[in-house]
Amino acid sequence: MLPKPEPFVKPDMIFSVSDASALLKNVVETAFPEIRIRGELSQITRATSGHMYMTVKDANAAINAIIWRGTPVNFKLEEGTEVIVTGRFTTYPARSNYQIIISSIEMAGVGAILKMLEERKRKLAAEGLFDASRKKTLPRFPQTIGVVTSPTGAAFQDIQNRLRERFPVKVLLYPATVQGTTAAAEVAAGIEYFNTKNNVDVIIVARGGGALEDLLPFSEEIVVRAAAASHIPLISGVGHEPDWMLIDFAADVRAPTPTGAAEMVVPTKISLIQELDNLSHRLNTAFTTHLVNLKRGLNSINLKSPKQVLMEQSQRLDDLARTMNIVIDKKLQYVHQRIELMSRFPTILSNRLAVLNQSVNHMGQMLNSLSYKNVLQRGFAIVRDADNKIISTSTASPASIEFSDGIIKL
């Protein structure tokens, strides 16, 4: 238990409300110039002024808290996050309450940070930001490398030194703070800058080692989403080998350190020379093998004498001549057959005409035998009316009578 302070206000003293409030404020601020409190965040609101208001609570009590605009906060404040706040107590006379003005805030232990990161990781993974299908291949020989990091940090110097040792290339720096309240936004802006300008072949996001709390900006959603959205291949080189930030899962390649990122992005001059030597040796071997195979092929060819070649061609001509004679003979036989057939055509035509004449005469005889003229010659007559229609009854008026030798008009 804390010791109970001795009272310094006498019972007979009378204060105005303002004086009493001022006295209480002075006592509180004097007694608690700085205090560290562990609790859980709730009722977080951000005013238009940029100040943040919240409550720090545990199972039995709650304290109002304020974070003035500009106070560094290294992680996103969320409901239910367990934190340790450092600040000073004061009072707010207009509402007769007390509150703590927070000067710094941190997560309560590594366990709480890891829990928060794991929950965020699951959320972003569910959106597909860490899928292997999104990963891009690093260019074999980049011409320009973009680096997003602090210009004064050791990470940038390590990257430059290693690049000069291995394979000097052009380096563009986007200066960004890598720790503190604005770090995440600046790192994300750097990634988006290089993608907008499209002036580099690969991007390195780098930071040296540090405490888990210091590395939290590289696990903020804004940074992870910017890395996942980059159309330029991106390498994450944050912290040391054991350190894993969420940007590592969204990057195309994760390097254990900033120096490791530089080693991944370019080959060494020695390795390139060795690779060229190996290629040269393989080309020489392949060329030599090809020449040997050609020589063997030439040796296996049996060259013929000109006389032998001439005789073989002569034999081919004889074969062709025989073939042509056979073809010509068949053609001549066909022509003779056609000529013989044509010579017999007049006789065939005459016979055909005789048959046709007989048919015509026969048809003429049949026509005469069926003609009504023959009936008239036997003593019959045809009676017609005025319309030249044949009359077959006695009631009609006859107009003409046709006999075998003429017509009589009535």
Secondary structure as the mmCIF struct_conf table of DSSP 4:
data_model
#
loop_
_struct_conf.conf_type_id
_struct_conf.id
_struct_conf.beg_label_comp_id
_struct_conf.beg_label_asym_id
_struct_conf.beg_label_seq_id
_struct_conf.end_label_comp_id
_struct_conf.end_label_asym_id
_struct_conf.end_label_seq_id
HELX_LH_PP_P HELX_LH_PP_P1 LEU A 2 PRO A 7
BEND BEND1 VAL A 9 VAL A 9
TURN_TY1_P TURN_TY1_P1 PRO A 11 ASP A 12
HELX_RH_AL_P HELX_RH_AL_P1 VAL A 17 ALA A 31
BEND BEND2 PRO A 33 GLU A 34
STRN STRN1 ILE A 35 ARG A 46
TURN_TY1_P TURN_TY1_P2 THR A 48 SER A 49
BEND BEND3 GLY A 50 GLY A 50
STRN STRN2 MET A 52 LYS A 57
BEND BEND4 ALA A 59 ASN A 60
STRN STRN3 ALA A 62 ILE A 67
TURN_TY1_P TURN_TY1_P3 ARG A 69 GLY A 70
BEND BEND5 PHE A 75 PHE A 75
TURN_TY1_P TURN_TY1_P4 GLU A 79 GLY A 80
STRN STRN4 GLU A 82 TYR A 92
TURN_TY1_P TURN_TY1_P5 PRO A 93 SER A 96
STRN STRN5 ASN A 97 MET A 107
BEND BEND6 ALA A 108 GLY A 109
HELX_RH_AL_P HELX_RH_AL_P2 VAL A 110 ALA A 126
TURN_TY1_P TURN_TY1_P6 GLU A 127 PHE A 130
HELX_RH_3T_P HELX_RH_3T_P1 ALA A 132 ARG A 134
HELX_LH_PP_P HELX_LH_PP_P2 THR A 137 PRO A 139
BEND BEND7 ARG A 140 PHE A 141
BEND BEND8 GLN A 143 GLN A 143
STRN STRN6 THR A 144 THR A 149
TURN_TY1_P TURN_TY1_P7 PRO A 151 THR A 152
BEND BEND9 GLY A 153 GLY A 153
HELX_RH_AL_P HELX_RH_AL_P3 ALA A 154 ARG A 166
STRN STRN7 LYS A 170 PRO A 175
BEND BEND10 GLN A 179 GLY A 180
TURN_TY1_P TURN_TY1_P8 THR A 181 THR A 182
HELX_RH_AL_P HELX_RH_AL_P4 ALA A 183 LYS A 197
TURN_TY1_P TURN_TY1_P9 ASN A 198 ASN A 198
BEND BEND11 ASP A 201 ASP A 201
STRN STRN8 VAL A 202 ARG A 207
TURN_TY1_P TURN_TY1_P10 LEU A 212 LEU A 215
HELX_RH_3T_P HELX_RH_3T_P2 LEU A 216 SER A 219
BEND BEND12 GLU A 220 GLU A 220
HELX_RH_AL_P HELX_RH_AL_P5 GLU A 221 ALA A 229
BEND BEND13 HIS A 231 ILE A 232
STRN STRN9 LEU A 234 VAL A 238
BEND BEND14 GLY A 239 GLY A 239
TURN_TY1_P TURN_TY1_P11 GLU A 241 PRO A 242
HELX_RH_AL_P HELX_RH_AL_P6 LEU A 246 ALA A 250
BEND BEND15 ALA A 251 ASP A 252
STRN STRN10 VAL A 253 ARG A 254
BEND BEND16 PRO A 256 THR A 257
HELX_RH_AL_P HELX_RH_AL_P7 PRO A 258 VAL A 265
BEND BEND17 VAL A 266 VAL A 266
HELX_RH_AL_P HELX_RH_AL_P8 LYS A 269 ASN A 299
TURN_TY1_P TURN_TY1_P12 SER A 300 SER A 300
HELX_LH_PP_P HELX_LH_PP_P3 LEU A 303 SER A 305
HELX_RH_AL_P HELX_RH_AL_P9 PRO A 306 SER A 343
TURN_TY1_P TURN_TY1_P13 ARG A 344 ARG A 344
HELX_RH_AL_P HELX_RH_AL_P10 PHE A 345 LEU A 370
TURN_TY1_P TURN_TY1_P14 TYR A 372 TYR A 372
HELX_RH_AL_P HELX_RH_AL_P11 LYS A 373 GLN A 377
TURN_TY1_P TURN_TY1_P15 ARG A 378 GLY A 379
STRN STRN11 ILE A 382 ARG A 384
TURN_TY1_P TURN_TY1_P16 ALA A 386 ASP A 387
BEND BEND18 ASN A 388 ASN A 388
HELX_LH_PP_P HELX_LH_PP_P4 LYS A 389 LYS A 389
STRN STRN12 ILE A 390 ILE A 390
HELX_LH_PP_P HELX_LH_PP_P5 ILE A 391 ILE A 391
BEND BEND19 THR A 393 THR A 393
TURN_TY1_P TURN_TY1_P17 SER A 394 THR A 395
BEND BEND20 ALA A 396 ALA A 396
STRN STRN13 SER A 400 PHE A 403
TURN_TY1_P TURN_TY1_P18 SER A 404 ASP A 405
STRN STRN14 GLY A 406 LYS A 409
#
